[in-house]
Amino acid sequence: MVETHELFHSIQQLARQLTKSLNNALQPFDIFSSEWTILYVLKRKGPLTQKEIAEYLSIEAPPVTRTIKKLVEKNYCLQVKGDDKRSNQVVLTEMAHMEFPKWEKAVLQANQQLIQKIPSENVEQLNDIIIDWSKSLLLEEE
């Protein structure tokens, strides 16, 4: 049986390698994985507050704020007043909507290259394990 310490160390190393691969795929577009993550969430879920983004991604507010600031500077996001005047909604700009298919294609190609290294019968099993583990961790937080 694998020691817990070794398992978590391996997961952290894998996460770093996956992030590096994603950054390499997005480099031609001057986007980093942290930015892509927020762009992807906004494309998938629509306008969200910074707090909603942080909660959904399980990231503290300061890094989310810094990343959104960079995306605003790149003209990929806007912050608009929501119904609640105390919080801004983060929305994708028209430019982001136009560029998104290029970014997504690069990400999907990188993902495909990574997933080819795993036997196909293990991919579904890995996916199920990750989903189940994530759900159980979310339940613990509530």
Summary of the structure (lengths in Angstrom):
residues: 142
radius of gyration: 17.1
end to end distance: 30.5
largest distance: 53.7
contacts: 350
relative contact order: 0.11
helix: 73%
strand: 8%
